[in-house]
Amino acid sequence: MLDYAALAAIGAVIREGSFERAARALGITPSAISQRVRGLEERLGAVLVIRGQPCLPTELGRRLCAHLDRVALLEADLAPRLAGQGEAASPPPTLKVAVNADSLATWFPQAAAAFGRATGMLLELMLDDETHTAERLRAGEVLAAVTADPEPVQGCKTTMLGGLRYAACASPDFMARHFAGGVTAEALRQAPCMRFDRRDMLQARWAADAYGITLAAPTHWVPSTQGFLDLALAGLAWGVQPVALVRAHLAAGRLVELPPGLRVDVKLYWTAARLHADALRHLTSAVCAAAAQLADGQSG
């Protein structure tokens, strides 16, 4: 049998980043934390925590933390019955989820709020590009993910959510300065654009679909969905924006959609561990319901 007190110590060290903060979180001394971690490592004959600033898990340590997360969710289902038997109430578990920034800025908050109201449980959201969130699930860092990766994940179920629609936009001032003669392939090569990070290929995809070019324009790097929108409104550059965020700005004329008005859809999926836990069931239901309303926020 695994020593769950020691596992809890390892989980706290990884979550908090240090033995000292883990000790405060668990209400015990740093020495006790160290003894529990070292004792389990000696028992298993393997290093579980890479000591540093911050402390990081080894592969086995990560897997053990993932196991602990699953056990915590299953125990939460038993909590009401255990409370009736005189067992002290424990803090609500935290469900770890990977989500992309644009979903978090548009439709995912509705799902998170519905989940919180239904369960009273906590969420730990890990931001990553939608093409890479499933990797966090495969690594055992999270129990569910909003992802653009349709490939199966062992031990998980994947549900199609729909598409997040994007429009290429710029401010009227930017359009006047950089596209006075119209939006052409040559003008697109000269006009500054924005990218979220090196993995963001939406601007290149739009340019290839709309004008048949390989985009190699001056680039501003903006790793924030809100920053992407604010900088487009300020006239810094053009960029591909979630339609749900820019629809009102387009209607008011604060942003202009680049011709030919081509929209780009990114298909999203919900991949969650096949774990018979009420928390995952509630979250899956909330995510699917919120995603079902995407079309209403993207029409027009």
N, C-alpha and C positions, 0 to 999 in steps of 0.2 A: 504493500500500500504506500502511496505517496504521502509525505508529510505536508499536509495542507497549510500548517502554520508557517513552515519554511517556504512553501510556494507563495503564500501571501506576502512574505518578506521580499522575495525575489520580484514579484509583481510590483510591489511598492517602490523598490529601488529603480526598476526600469521606468515606471510611470513618473516618479518624482525626479529622477536623474542623479540622485546621490543617496548615500546611506543615511546621512543626517536628516535630510528632508523626509525620507521614508520612515525613519524612526518617529518623527513628529506626527506624520500622517497616521501611524498605527498606535501612537501613544505608548511606545516602549523606548528603551535606550538604544543609541547607535551600536553599543556593544552587543545587545541582544539580537539586533538585525544582522550584524556581522556573523555572530555565532550560528544563526539559523541558515544563512546563505552558505557559509563555509561547510556546515554540517551536511547539507543536502548535496553539495558539490563532492564532498568526500565519499558520501554514500553511493553516489552515482558514478564516481570516478571520472568526472568531466567538469570543465569550467562552464558556468552558467551565466556569469556576469563579467563583462570586460570592464574593469575598474578604470575610470577616467572622468572627465568633465565634459559631457555627462556620462554616467554609466550606461553601457549598452548591452543588450543580450547577445549571447552566442546563438547559433542556430537552434541548439537544443533548448537554451533558455527561452527563446522566442516561442518554441512549440509548447513548452510547459506553461508559459504565460497564457497562450491561446487556450490551452486545456482549462486553466483556472478560470478564464472568462466564461467558458461554456458551463462549467460547474456552477458559477455564481448565478447565471441566468436560470438554470434548472432549479437551484435552491430557492430562488425568488418565487417560483411557482408553489413551493411548499410552505413559504413563510406564513401565510394566513393560518394554516392548520397548526404549524409549530407554535405560533403565538398563543393559540388556544390551549396548548399543553404547557404553558408557562415559560416557553422559550423566549428569551429577550429578543426584541425586534432589532434587526440588523439594518445598516444603511442600504438604500436602494443601489443595485448594481449599475455599472456604467456600460452601455452598449457601444462598441467601437464601430464606426462606419466610415468608409472612404467615399468622398463625394468630390465632384469637380466644381471649380469656382463659379462657373456660370449657372449651374443648377442651384447652388447655394444662394446665388443672388436673385434667382427668379422664383422657382416653384417649390424647392425643397423645404424652405421654412414652414410652409403650410403643413407639410407632412410631419416635420419635427414637432410642431406645436400640437397637432392632433395626437401624436404618439405620447407626448408629455401629459396631455390632459387625460388620456385613457389609462396610463400606467403609473404616472408619478416617477418613472425611472429617468435616468440620466443618459445623455449622449456624449460621446467623444468623437468629434468629427475630424477626420484627417483629409486635408485638401491635397489633391493631385490632379494631373491632367486626366481627362476621361479615358484616354487610351492606356493609362497606366494604373488606374485604381484597382483593377482586378489583380494586379501583381501583389498588392498589399493583402488581398484576400488569400491568394495562393501562399504567401509567406506567413500567414497566420497572424498578421498584425490587426486585422479587423474581422468581424463576423458577417459583414454585408458591404456591398459597394454599388454605387451608381457608376456604370461603366459603358463605354462604347465598344468594349470587347465582347463579342458574342460567343467566344470559345468556352466550352464547358470547364468548370472548376470542380475538381474532385470533392465530393461530399457536399456540393452546393446545388441549388436550383436557380435557374435563370428565367426571368420573366421580361418580355418585351414591354418597354414603357412608352415608346413613341419617339418622336424626333424633336430636338431643340432646334428651332429655326433661327437663321442668322441673315442679316442684311448688311451690305457694305455701305457705310455712311461717312459723311463728313459735314462740317459746318458750311453754311453758305459763303462765309468769308474764305475758307480754305478752297472751296470749289472755284471761286472767282480768281484766286491767286494761282492755282496750280492746274485748273482745267478750263481756262478761259476759252480755249479753242475746242472744248469738248473732251470727254474721256476717251482717250485712244491708248493703244498699246504703248506708244512711245511716251505719252504723258504719265502713264502708270509706272514706267520705269524710272521716272524722275521725281514723282511726287512722294514725299515721306509717308510711310505707313507705320502702323503699330503692330507689334506681336506680343503676346502674353509671355512666352518664353521660347526657347529653341525648339520645343516640341510642337508649338502652335503653328499648324500649316493651313489654317482656315483662309488667311489672306491669299496665300499661294494657290489654294484650291479654287477660290472664287475667280482669281485672275485667269487661271487656266481654263475654267469652264466658260467664263464670259468673253475672253479675248484670245484664248489659245496661246498664252505666253507663259514662260517661266519667269515668275516675278523675282526681280533682283533690285528692289528699290531701297533707298535710304530708310533705315528702320529705327524706330524708337522701341525700347523694351519696357513694357508696362505690365508687371505681374499682379494686376488687380482689375477685377471686372468693373468696379466703380471708377477706378482711375482711367480705364479704357474709355468709359462713357464721358467722364468729365473732361478729359483731354481732347476728345473729339469735339465736344461742345465748345471748348475754348479755341479750337482751330489749329491744334498742333499737327494733326495728321489724320488720315482716313484709316478706318479699321472695320472689321466685320463684327457686328454687335448682335446680341440676342434681340430678336424682334420684340419679345415681351418687355424689354427694357426701353426700347427706343421708339415704340409706336407713337406715344404721346408727343415726343420731340419731333418726329417726322410730321405729324399732323399739324403741329404748331409752327413748323418751318424752322425750328432751331437746328435741325439736322436735315440733310438732303441725301436721298439714296442715290448711289452712283448707278448710272445706266449700265446695262439694260434692265436694272431692277431685278436681277437674278437673286433668288434666295437659296441659301445653302442649308441643308438639313443634316444634323448629326444624330444618328440613331442612338438611343440610350436604352440600357438594360438594367434590371435590378437583379443582382446575384447575391444570394444569401445562403448561409450554412443550413443544411438540412438538420436542424436541431428543433426538437419538439418543446420549444419554450414559448410561453405566452408573449414575452417581450418581442421576439422576432416576428411572431404572427401579427401582433398589433402594428409593428413598424412596417411590415410588408403591406398590410392593408392600407395604412396611411399613405405610403409612398405611391402605391398604385392609384389611389383615389386622387391624390394631388397631380400626378402625371396625366391622368385622364382629362384634366382641365387645361392642359397645355395648349390645345388647339384654340381655345377661346382667347387666350392671351397672345396668340401669334397670328390671328387672322387680320386681314386688312393691310 
